[in-house]
Amino acid sequence: MILEMLSYPFLVRALLGGMLVSLCASLLGVSLVLKRYSMIGDGLSHVSFGALSVAVAVGWSPLAVSIPVVIAAAFFLLRITENSKVKSDAAIAVISASALAAGIVVTSLTTGMTTDVSSYMFGSILAMSRQDVILAGVLSVVVLCLFVFCYHKMFAVTFDESFAKATGVRVKFYNILIAVLTAVTVVLGMRMMGAMLISSLIIFPALTAMQVFKSFRGVVVCSGILSVLCFCGGMILSYGLSVPAGASVVLVNLAAFAVAGVVSRSGMVREDG
């Protein structure tokens, strides 16, 4: 069945692009979950849906519009939580609901629920183009380089921003960098997972890895491997049962999370990575 899957070019593109996006989302997700920004993926995906609804309505390129808008939304979320009394989860909820409502209103008044809009809302394996795969490849290289060359700074920023700032780490720069990379990852992942499910690529692998490993390095490595394996498993399940790919990937991630929970309760947790 796997060989049969690989005989279809659009499925090969979906596998390559999806694995790269899943890897990026899982690595970024470790820092986001630990910093209590785990729902930022959900919020930014709704912002992206609102932006692409406007783009489709006026005939512009969805990616060209969505990426800068989502990056701006990520900056805005950081500024709100840093300089006001609004908590991060409340800020994400406000922006998420507002952007999704705006996108739905624009869609209903213009094109209606077309195939393009529906694929961004619920995901479609046919939506991953060659350009998306190339962009996902470039993004994965950037994220991997970030974690390899800035590992210690990322560790400090994730766990104790005050200490990191006192030791000379440019905390604001790294927070902005994480937000920008997350925004681009969300936009790319929406093509396949949809606005409703993209946050699962950020949250599930990190939470699953945290149940098995206790060190930051162990969680990062395990999260990346798990994310890629779960995505491939979800694609195989989707092809075999003829069900949506995004939902299949989420269910496989849920199964991995449940297994990790059993492993952690059985005392087989690693203390170092």
N, C-alpha and C positions, 0 to 999 in steps of 0.2 A: 504493500500500500504506500509505503514511503517513497519507493522508486516511482510509483505512478504519480504521486504528488509532485515530485521533482521534475516530471516531464512537462509540467505546465509553467511557462515563463512567469505568469503573474503570481503564482504561488511561490516560486523561487524568490521573486522580488519581495513578496510579503514576508517570507522567512528571514531573508537577509536584513531587510529594513527593520522588521519587528524585533529581531534579536539585538540589533544595535541600539534601537530606542529603549528596549527593555533593560539593557546593560546600563545605559546612561541614567535612566530613571531610577534604577535600584541603587546605584552609587550615590546619586544626589539625594535619594530618599533616606539614606542612613542619617545624614546631617539634618535633613528637614524634620524627620521624626524625632530625633533627639532634641532639636531646638523647638519642638512643639509647633512646627509648621506643616504637619503632615497633610492637612487639607488644602494646602496652597495649590496643589495640582488640580483639585476639583474646581477651586475658584478660578484659576487661570484658564481652565478648559472652557468654562462658561463665558469668560471674557472673549476667548478666541471664537466661540460659536457666535456671539453677538457681532464680532468684527467681520467674520466671514459671511454672515447673513447680509450685512450691508454691502460687502464686496460683490457677492453674487447678484444682489439686487441692482447694482449699478454697472455690473459687467467688468469689474476689476479682478485681478489675480488674488485668490483667497490667501495664499501664503504671503504674498507681498504686503497685504494689509494686516493679516493676523499677527505676524511675528513682531513688528514694531509696536502694535497696540498692546499685545500681551506683555512685552518687555516693559512698556510704560506702566502697565497695571502692576507688575511686580515691583517696580520702583515705588509706585504710589503706596502699595501695601507696606513696604519697609518704612517709608516716611511716616505713615499713619501710626504704626506700632511703636516707632522710636520717639515721636514727638507729641503724642497725645495720650489721653486716658483710655482710648479704645484698645481693647485687647486684640491679639492677632486673630483668634478664632472669630470674633465678632466682625472685625474688618473684612475677613475673607468671606463671611456669610453675606454681608451687605453688598460687596462688589459682585459676588457670584450670582445672587438673586437678581440684582439690577441688570447685569449684563445679559443674563439668560432671558429675562423679561423683554429687554430691548430687542434682542435677536428674534424672539418669537413674534413680537409686534411688527417688526420690519418685514419678516418673512410672510406673515399673513396679509400685509398690505401691498406686497409687491409680487414676488414670484410664486408664493405658496410653498408647500412642502415638496420641493423638487427632489430628484434623485441626488443631486450634489449636496443639498442641505441635509437630507436624511442620512447620507453617508457620514457626514461630519457629526451628526447628533448620535448615531448608533454604531458607527464604524462600518468599514467595508474593506475586505481584502483586495478588492479590485482597485481601490483608491491609491495604492502605493505605486508610484511611478518610478522610473529610472532616476529622475532628478531627486526624488525623496530619498532613495537609497544612498545616493552620493552624499546628500546633505547629512543623512544619518551617520554615514561613515566618517565624515569630517567632524561631526559633533562628538562621536564616540572617542576619536583620537584626542580631541581637546579635553574631554572629561577625564580620560585615563591619564593624560599628562598632568592635569591638575592634581589628581590624587597621588600620583607618583612623586612629582617634584615638590608639591606643597602639602605633603601628608601631615607633617608635624604642625604646620600652621592651621590646617583645616581641623586637626584634632583639638587644638587650643581654642579656636573660634567656636567650635561646636559645643564644648563642655564648659568653658569659662571665658566669656568675652572680656570681663574685667581684667583677669590675669593676662590674657593674650594682649590686651591693649597696654598693660603695664610693661610687658616685655618687648614692646615695640612692633607688634604685629598690626598691620593695617586692617583692623577688624571690619570697618565699613566697606573697604574694597572687596574683601572676601565674601561678605554678605551679599553685596551687589553682584559679584561674579556668580555665586550660587543661584541667585534669583534669575539672572539672565539665562544661564544654562538651563535652568528648570523651565523657563518660559519657552525656549526654543524646543526643548524635549517634548513639552506638552503639545505644542502645535503640530509637531511631526507625528506624535503618537495618536493624536486625534484622528488622523487619516484612517487608521486601522481600528483603534479601540473605541472611538467615539467620545463625545464630551461627557457622557454619562459614566464611563468606565475607566477613563485614562488614569484617574488618581490611584487605581488599584496597582498599577505598575510601580508607583512610588511607595505605597504604604505596605503592601503584603510582603515583598521580599525582605525588607528591613525588619519588620516585626517577626517574621519567621526566623530569620538569622539570629535575632536577639534572644530567642528562646533557647537556642542551641549553644551560641558562643557568648562570652562575656567581655572579651576585649574588643576595642574599636576595630583593630585590623582584622580580627576574625570575622566580625559582623560584616565589614565591607566586602571581604573576599567571598564569604558565604552568600551574601545578598546578591552579588553579581552573578555567581554561578547558578544559584537557584532561579533567578529571574529568567535567564536564558533557557534553562531546562524547562521551566514551567511554561514559557512561551511556546517552545517547540512541542511540548506535550499538549498544550491547548490547541495548537494548529492541527496536530494529528487527530485529536478528538473532534475538532470542527469538521475536518474533511471526512472522517469515518462516519460521523452521525449526521452530516449535512445540517449543522447548527451554526449560528453566528460565531465568528472567530473570537471577538472580544469577550463575549460571555463565557466561552469555553476556556479562555486563558484565565479569567477570573476564578472559575470553578476549580481549575487545576491548582492555582495559587492558594485557594481556600483549603484544598485537600492537603497541600504541603504544610500549611499553617497548622492544621489539625494534627498531622503526624509529628511536627516539631513540638507541639504542646505535649503530646504523649511522651516523646523522648525526654523532654525537659523534666517532666514529672517523675520519670523513671530513674532520675539521677545520673543520666548519661551526658550531662552538660559539660562542655569544655570550658576551662577557666582561662585559657590563653588561646590566641589565634596564630 
